């Protein structure tokens, strides 16, 4: 995979799976941003809105972060 950033969406019955691939090996960490920071809140939103999420290495360089969204159980 030679793209710097790749976003994929997959619809499965009643759910949406989202994957974001990037070239950074740094794993995401939630809750590092302060009240006045202008970035760093993305993973907090993922944690709050997703039914489940995770991350891992991608083929080649970097990582992939995925989330599954759908109606609350």
KOLMI-282693 format. One line per field, with one value per residue: residue number from 1; residue in one letter; x, y, z of N, C-alpha, C, CB in turn. Coordinates in steps of 0.1 Angstrom, whole numbers, plus 5000, padded with zeros to 4 digits. Glycine has a CB too. Layout:
n <- (NUM, ...)
res <- (a, ...)
n_u <- (X, ...)
n_v <- (Y, ...)
n_w <- (Z, ...)
ca_u <- (X, ...)
ca_v <- (Y, ...)
ca_w <- (Z, ...)
c_u <- (X, ...)
c_v <- (Y, ...)
c_w <- (Z, ...)
cb_u <- (X, ...)
cb_v <- (Y, ...)
cb_w <- (Z, ...)
% end
This chain:
n <- (1, 2, 3, 4, 5, 6, 7, 8, 9, 10, 11, 12, 13, 14, 15, 16, 17, 18, 19, 20, 21, 22, 23, 24, 25, 26, 27, 28, 29, 30, 31, 32, 33, 34, 35, 36, 37, 38, 39, 40, 41, 42, 43, 44, 45, 46, 47, 48, 49, 50, 51, 52, 53, 54, 55, 56, 57, 58, 59, 60, 61, 62, 63, 64, 65, 66, 67, 68, 69, 70, 71, 72, 73)
res <- (x, x, x, x, x, x, x, x, x, x, x, x, x, x, x, x, x, x, x, x, x, x, x, x, x, x, x, x, x, x, x, x, x, x, x, x, x, x, x, x, x, x, x, x, x, x, x, x, x, x, x, x, x, x, x, x, x, x, x, x, x, x, x, x, x, x, x, x, x, x, x, x, x)
n_u <- (5008, 5008, 4998, 4995, 4973, 4944, 4910, 4884, 4851, 4826, 4796, 4776, 4749, 4729, 4751, 4781, 4813, 4843, 4875, 4907, 4937, 4971, 5004, 5019, 5035, 5029, 5007, 4973, 4962, 4938, 4924, 4945, 4944, 4940, 4917, 4918, 4931, 4934, 4932, 4933, 4911, 4897, 4899, 4886, 4860, 4856, 4857, 4834, 4813, 4815, 4806, 4825, 4861, 4894, 4930, 4959, 4988, 4994, 4996, 5028, 5040, 5031, 4998, 4965, 4933, 4903, 4867, 4834, 4802, 4768, 4733, 4726, 4727)
n_v <- (4988, 5021, 5045, 5076, 5082, 5063, 5057, 5036, 5023, 5000, 4985, 4965, 4943, 4965, 4978, 4999, 4997, 5013, 5021, 5036, 5041, 5049, 5063, 5064, 5048, 5052, 5044, 5052, 5073, 5079, 5108, 5126, 5152, 5186, 5210, 5233, 5226, 5223, 5200, 5163, 5151, 5132, 5103, 5102, 5107, 5085, 5064, 5070, 5069, 5045, 5011, 4992, 4992, 4993, 4989, 4984, 4971, 4979, 4965, 4968, 4999, 5017, 5020, 5008, 5020, 5010, 5011, 5001, 5011, 5017, 5013, 5019, 4994)
n_w <- (5000, 4990, 4997, 5016, 5033, 5037, 5034, 5042, 5038, 5049, 5045, 5064, 5073, 5091, 5103, 5101, 5091, 5095, 5083, 5088, 5073, 5078, 5074, 5097, 5124, 5150, 5176, 5183, 5210, 5233, 5250, 5254, 5247, 5257, 5272, 5257, 5234, 5198, 5183, 5184, 5194, 5181, 5185, 5209, 5202, 5186, 5205, 5220, 5202, 5187, 5184, 5187, 5185, 5171, 5166, 5145, 5128, 5094, 5061, 5048, 5055, 5085, 5101, 5108, 5118, 5131, 5132, 5143, 5137, 5147, 5155, 5189, 5213)
ca_u <- (5000, 5017, 4990, 4997, 4961, 4934, 4898, 4875, 4838, 4820, 4783, 4771, 4735, 4727, 4764, 4790, 4827, 4852, 4889, 4916, 4951, 4981, 5018, 5025, 5035, 5024, 4994, 4965, 4959, 4927, 4924, 4957, 4942, 4935, 4904, 4921, 4938, 4925, 4932, 4935, 4898, 4891, 4897, 4876, 4847, 4854, 4854, 4821, 4803, 4816, 4802, 4838, 4871, 4907, 4940, 4969, 4997, 4988, 5006, 5038, 5043, 5020, 4988, 4951, 4924, 4889, 4855, 4821, 4792, 4755, 4724, 4729, 4720)
ca_v <- (5000, 5032, 5057, 5081, 5080, 5056, 5056, 5026, 5021, 4988, 4983, 4951, 4946, 4973, 4984, 5006, 4996, 5024, 5019, 5047, 5037, 5060, 5059, 5065, 5036, 5056, 5040, 5063, 5073, 5088, 5116, 5134, 5166, 5195, 5217, 5244, 5221, 5223, 5187, 5152, 5146, 5122, 5090, 5103, 5106, 5071, 5056, 5073, 5066, 5032, 4999, 4986, 4998, 4988, 4994, 4974, 4974, 4976, 4959, 4978, 5009, 5024, 5014, 5010, 5021, 5007, 5013, 4996, 5020, 5012, 5016, 5015, 4981)
ca_w <- (5000, 4989, 5000, 5029, 5041, 5030, 5042, 5036, 5044, 5045, 5050, 5067, 5078, 5103, 5108, 5092, 5095, 5090, 5085, 5083, 5073, 5076, 5073, 5110, 5133, 5164, 5179, 5188, 5224, 5236, 5262, 5255, 5244, 5267, 5268, 5247, 5222, 5186, 5177, 5193, 5200, 5172, 5191, 5220, 5195, 5182, 5217, 5225, 5192, 5181, 5192, 5190, 5176, 5174, 5157, 5143, 5117, 5081, 5052, 5045, 5066, 5092, 5109, 5105, 5129, 5126, 5141, 5139, 5142, 5144, 5165, 5203, 5217)
c_u <- (5009, 5010, 4994, 4985, 4951, 4922, 4889, 4862, 4833, 4806, 4780, 4757, 4734, 4740, 4772, 4804, 4836, 4866, 4897, 4930, 4960, 4995, 5026, 5025, 5030, 5010, 4986, 4962, 4948, 4930, 4937, 4955, 4936, 4923, 4906, 4928, 4928, 4925, 4934, 4922, 4892, 4889, 4887, 4862, 4845, 4851, 4840, 4810, 4803, 4811, 4815, 4848, 4884, 4918, 4951, 4978, 4990, 5000, 5015, 5041, 5031, 5010, 4974, 4943, 4910, 4879, 4843, 4811, 4778, 4746, 4728, 4721, 4711)
c_v <- (5012, 5045, 5062, 5079, 5073, 5054, 5046, 5025, 5007, 4987, 4968, 4953, 4953, 4980, 4990, 5003, 5006, 5020, 5031, 5041, 5049, 5055, 5059, 5052, 5039, 5052, 5051, 5061, 5083, 5096, 5124, 5148, 5174, 5203, 5228, 5239, 5221, 5210, 5176, 5147, 5135, 5108, 5090, 5101, 5091, 5062, 5058, 5069, 5052, 5021, 4991, 4993, 4992, 4994, 4983, 4978, 4972, 4970, 4970, 4986, 5015, 5015, 5016, 5011, 5019, 5009, 5007, 5005, 5014, 5017, 5011, 5002, 4983)
c_w <- (5000, 4992, 5014, 5038, 5032, 5039, 5035, 5045, 5040, 5052, 5052, 5073, 5092, 5109, 5097, 5098, 5087, 5093, 5080, 5084, 5071, 5077, 5086, 5118, 5147, 5166, 5186, 5203, 5227, 5249, 5264, 5253, 5256, 5262, 5258, 5234, 5210, 5178, 5188, 5199, 5192, 5178, 5203, 5214, 5191, 5194, 5221, 5215, 5187, 5190, 5196, 5181, 5180, 5164, 5156, 5131, 5104, 5072, 5047, 5057, 5072, 5099, 5103, 5118, 5124, 5137, 5135, 5145, 5138, 5155, 5179, 5206, 5229)
cb_u <- (4990, 5023, 4975, 5001, 4956, 4939, 4891, 4882, 4829, 4829, 4772, 4781, 4728, 4721, 4772, 4787, 4832, 4848, 4894, 4914, 4953, 4978, 5026, 5019, 5049, 5026, 4994, 4951, 4972, 4914, 4922, 4968, 4933, 4946, 4899, 4930, 4943, 4930, 4944, 4944, 4889, 4900, 4911, 4877, 4847, 4868, 4863, 4819, 4804, 4830, 4793, 4838, 4872, 4907, 4947, 4964, 5010, 4983, 4999, 5032, 5052, 5012, 4988, 4945, 4925, 4889, 4853, 4820, 4793, 4754, 4710, 4726, 4730)
cb_v <- (5000, 5033, 5055, 5096, 5093, 5042, 5070, 5012, 5032, 4975, 4990, 4944, 4932, 4965, 4973, 5021, 4981, 5038, 5006, 5060, 5027, 5072, 5067, 5076, 5030, 5072, 5028, 5063, 5076, 5080, 5107, 5128, 5168, 5204, 5224, 5254, 5206, 5234, 5185, 5157, 5157, 5120, 5085, 5117, 5115, 5066, 5060, 5088, 5076, 5030, 4989, 4971, 5014, 4973, 5007, 4960, 4966, 4989, 4951, 4987, 5020, 5031, 5019, 4998, 5036, 4992, 5028, 4981, 5034, 4997, 5011, 5026, 4970)
cb_w <- (5012, 4976, 4999, 5028, 5046, 5025, 5045, 5036, 5041, 5049, 5041, 5077, 5080, 5113, 5115, 5090, 5092, 5095, 5078, 5092, 5061, 5086, 5063, 5118, 5134, 5166, 5189, 5181, 5232, 5238, 5273, 5246, 5231, 5272, 5281, 5253, 5224, 5177, 5167, 5204, 5202, 5159, 5196, 5227, 5183, 5176, 5228, 5227, 5181, 5177, 5184, 5189, 5178, 5174, 5161, 5141, 5118, 5074, 5040, 5033, 5061, 5081, 5124, 5096, 5136, 5121, 5145, 5142, 5136, 5142, 5162, 5213, 5221)
% end
